[in-house]
Amino acid sequence: MAVSHRNNIWKTQLFGLFALAFLSSTLSNAQYTEVINSNRPGESVGAFAVGTGVIQLESGFFYEQRDHSLLETDSQIFGLGVALRYGLIFESLELFYEGAYQTQNITYKTSGLEDKFSDFGRNRLGLKYLIFDPFKDPERSKPNLYSWRANNTFQWRNLIPAVSVYAGANFLFGDNPFFGPDEPSISPRVMVATQSLLTPRFVLTGNIIYDRIGTDFPAWSYVISLSHALRNPRWSVFVENQGIKSDRYSDVLLRGGTAYLFSKNFQADLFVGGSFKNTPSRFFGAVGVSYRLDKHQDKLKPIEDQDPKIGRKDMRKKQKGSDKPKKKKGKKKKNDASEIDW
């Protein structure tokens, strides 16, 4: 029984080392992953691209109750949000489209009048490019074979994030009731996105955004999101804080939700959230899916260009007896897991 127990421990440790090595090699590739990497649920945008040869759809239905105490209005907003991501030319570059078509039913409490209008509340296109990836450092990507704690708990160096930059534009077509009459048809938008792997189960994502540049109401905003993978790796949860600062609208929002991975290319999610003020008060929720069409192909790298390189000295064997196993007299014993020095 003791030998069987030791064998089980040995198999568990060996599986853990292989899993950790696989995870490290995946992260060092920096972009494409074997499992879908979606920005849903929530509003934060990750630093990494989907990878070349990948087309990814992220879509969901949303609903919001928005009431304004000063204007004395009650509104219900519902619609469909869509994001399309495509790995363009090389691994670090991504073409990114976001759109949301919505309908708002508004009631003016003082007069009892009602109104309804529909249009795009979001319609933008841009490019995202990874400029710094800490996991490209081969020394950092290597698992620590001597310490389980070093591989599975928080380390200060884990705060060093991957960083990408985004540049794009918002597009308006015709008279859009969700924006002012003087809003230009095209307005620039820029963003810095960061992503830190705090532990194998915790990911911290941050965005700083400058939106509608050059308009009468440009906006600064930030998004901070913390995601956690549960013991069942198909499930994950997240909490997110968003702040918006503009002369037209300012707010602080909080979201939380969950996602479930049905397969390596298909994910479902839901979240709820709200605001901290009543001008307007906001309560919202969404349910959606993410799906990718994966045609990614790894580029082969010549052996002489790989790092670390294997030199001739490394291939030579020692000439003296240290490399020759000594013959032992007696019966041969079977290897026991307890004899392996981990």
Beta strands, then each sheet from edge to edge (+ up, - down):
strand 1: 54-68
strand 2: 73-87
strand 3: 93-108
strand 4: 114-132
strand 5: 162-171
strand 6: 186-197
strand 7: 202-211
strand 8: 219-229
strand 9: 235-246
strand 10: 251-263
strand 11: 266-275
strand 12: 281-294
sheet 1: 1+ 2- 3+ 4- 5+ 6- 7+ 8- 9+ 10- 11+ 12- 1+
end
